[in-house]
Amino acid sequence: MTTIAVLGNGRVGGNLATALTRAGHEVTVADRAPGAAADAVRTARIVINATPGAGSLDRLVALREELRGMILVDVSNATVDGPDGLPADLIYPGSSLAEQLQQALPETYVVKTLNTMLFPVMTAPAALNRAPDAFLSGDDPQAKQTVRELLTDLGWRPEWITDLGGIGTARATEAAILFVPHVIRSSGFVPFAISIAR
């Protein structure tokens, strides 16, 4: 059992919290109440960032001391929405939210994952006819191994988890989300996840 703090109580955070609790972990979900995030992080071993990507950096930098030495799992995308509400551009072009977080929080182990799929797939990959890939990006091998084990608890088989390398590789998975609107507009199909051929 691992003590986990989920920052963000929307569909993504709530779904992850429910699944991780079901898997036997002790999970605290922090809402926007003053001090809730800091209180949740202080008692956790792993912190999951499920806050809206546009404001994630400011929120998490404010928790620098609490996040020192922690594993921070970033599942958010920092994008600018177009008039149709779909992702149209990146807030950090040429970089990624994960890289910005790692740079701002050098004593925190940032691992990027699960940001290329809709929230139901994050906790039920086997529900699809063909399971997608869960990508891992991060500079610390031990932190990535811990996150890999967490993904396994969520139903991800080892062969469905792809380690892309250092935190710099997160810019590829964050940028990939920009292709989703083009797929929707051209086909009317909403992809559940972005995957690669095995």
N, C-alpha and C positions, 0 to 999 in steps of 0.2 A: 504494500500500500504506500502511495506517495501523497503528500499534502500538496494540493494544487490550488492556485488562485486564478480564477478566470476574470479578466477585466473586460467588462462589457456584458450586458444582460439582454441583448437582442436575440435574434434567431440563431446566429452563429454561436455566441457565448452560451446561450441557454441549452442549445442542442449538445454542445461539447460537454457542458457541465453534467447534464443528465446521463450521457453515455459514460463518462469517466466515473461518475458515482456508481453507476450500474456495474462497472468493471472492478469496483472495490476500492477506489481511491477516495480520499477525504478532500472534498471540493468546496471551496468558498467562492461565491460569485459576488463581485463588487459592482454596485450600481454607481450612480453619479452623486450619491449623498456625500457631503463633505467628510473627508477622512476615511471613507469606505475602502478605497483602493489601497491606501497606505496600510490600513489595518489588515486587509486580506494578504498583502504581500509579505508583511512581517512574519506571518505564521506559515508561509509556504516554502516548499523546496523548488517547485516549478511554477512559473507565471505564464499564463497564456494571454496574449494581446488579441482580443476580439473587439477592440474599439474601432470606430470609423477611422480609416487610414488618414484622412485629411487632418485629424487632430491628434493622432497617436503620438507623434514625436514630442509635442509639448506636454501631453499627459504623462508620458513615461519619463521624460527628463526630470519632471517634478518629483519623481520617485527614485531618483538616482541613488540615494543612500540606502533605501529599502531594497533596491534591486542589486546591490553590490554582492557579487559572488553567486548570483542566482542564474538559473537557466530561464531565458525569456523566449518563449515560442511565439513567433509572430505569424499570424494567419491572415493579416489584413493587407489590403492593397490601397496605396495612396494614389488615387486617380481623380481627375476632374471629370464630372459628368457633363454630357452634351445636353441639348435641349430635349432629347427623348429620354433622358434619365439614365442612359447607358454610358459606360466609360468611354471618354473621348480623348483623354490625354493623361500623361503622368505628372504628378506633382513634382517628382524628382527625376526629370529626364537625364539620361546618362548615368543614373544611379538607381537606388531603390529605397523604400522605407526601411528595409532590414539593414542596409548599409548605413543609412543615416542613424539608425538606432545604435548600431554597434560602434560607430564613431563617437556618438554622444555619450554612450555608456560603456567605456572601455573595460570596466571591471565586471561587466555582465556578459553572459554567454548567449548571444542571440542565435537562434536557429529558425530559419524560414521554412514553412511547410503548409500544406493544405490550402494554399491561397488560389489554386487554379480550378476550384470546383465549387459547386453550390453546397450550401450547408448540409443538406440531407446525406450527400455522398461522403462527407467527412467522417461520419460515424457508421455508415452502412455501405462500404464499397462493394460488397458481394451482392448487393441488391441489383446492380447493373448486369446486363448480359456479359459485358466485358469490363472487368475492373480497370479503372484508370491507374495512373502512376501517382504516388505521393512523393513529391520531390523534397529533398533535404538540402539546404544551403547553410553553411556555418563554418567558422574557423576552428572550433574546438571539437576534436574527434569524440571525446568522452561525452560532451553535451549532445552531440548528434546521436550517439549510441543510446543515450537515455531517452531522447525523443523518438528514436526508432522503436524502442520497447513500448513507449506510450502509444504509438500508432498501432502496434500489434494488439494492444489492449482494446483498441477501437475497431478491430476486425481486419486490419491490413496484414496481408500475408507478406513475408519477407521479400518475395520476388516482385511484389507490387511497389516496393519502396526503392527509389533511386537517389543515391547520394550524388549530387551535382558537383560538390567541391566546396570551396570557400564561400564566404558571405557575398562576395562579388557576383556569384552566379545567380543570386536572388533577382538581379535586374532582369534576367531572361524570363523568369516565371511571372514577375510582376508586369512586364511588358506584354506577355502573351495574352493577358486579360483584355488588351485593347482589340484583339482580333474577334472577340465574342460578338460585338455589335455587328460586324461585317457578316458573320455567319447567320445571325438572326435576320438581318435585312435581306440577304440574298436567298435564304432558304426557308425562313420562318421557323427554323428549328432552334430551340434553346439547348445548347450543349450542357450536359451535366458536369463535364470536366474536360480539361485539356490533357491529352495523353501523348505518349510516344510509342512507336512500334517496338515491340520486344523482339 
